[in-house]
Amino acid sequence: MKILQEFKEFAVKGNVIDLAVGVIIGGAFGKIVTSLVNDVIMPPIGALLGEVDFKDLKLYLVDTEAMSAEQLAEAPAILYGSFINTVLDFLIVALCIFFMVKGINHLRRLTEKEKEKKEEAAAPTEKECPHCLSQVPIKATRCKYCTSQLGEAASHG
């Protein structure tokens, strides 16, 4: 029963749910990038290279001169065109993630700077003189109103 309780706590924690959402969104984003590469980027590149379809680029590992279309489809080959598409998929995803992380880091730095400014503004700039109860600068060692020693100097004299 304790294991079920621990699993329930694990499964409903926010970071597990965030991870699940990230995986789902990542999968959908991967499909979009694959479509972008295969359907938008590669056709113009193939047209520039003489009506080449990168998906069909392969290097056969056997002599294919006397093979039928069916045998050719089954022949062992290195599918370097498919590999090029996959590399482009990766580069586009990596570039998108790079810009996303860069933007998040920029926002984080802005938030930290704002927090530091608020902390500096919230820090006291004056203190109360214990003798005349006037407000004096926090770094003052003598009260400007009653001339009493303040802070550490007051305890020595």
KAJO-V325321 format. One line per field, one symbol per residue. ss: DSSP state (~ for helix, > for strand, _ for the rest). phi: phi as a letter, one per 20 degrees, with the letter a starting at -180 (. if undefined). psi: psi as a letter, one per 30 degrees, with the letter a starting at -180 (. if undefined). Layout:
ss: ???
phi: ???
psi: ???
//
This chain:
ss: _~~~~~~~~~~~_~~~~~~~~~~~~~~~~~~~~~~~~~~~~~~~~~~~_____~~~__>>________~~~~~~__>>_~~~~~~~~~~~~~~~~~~~~~~~~~~~~~~~~~~~~~~~~~~~___>>>______>>>____>______>__~~~~~_
phi: .ffffffffffefgfffgfffffffffffffffffgffddefgfffffenleegfefbdfecfdfeeefffffeffbeefffffffffggfffffffgffffffffffffffffffffffffffdcceffedmeecgfefdbffedlffdmffffec
psi: eeeeeeeeeeegkeeeeeeeeeeeeeeeeeeeeeeeeefeeeeeeeefghhkjfffkljkflkgegkleeeeefkkljifeeeeeeeeeeeeeeeeeeeeeeeeeeeeeeeeeeeeeeeeefkkfllkkfefglklkffkfkkfeggkklbeeeff.
//
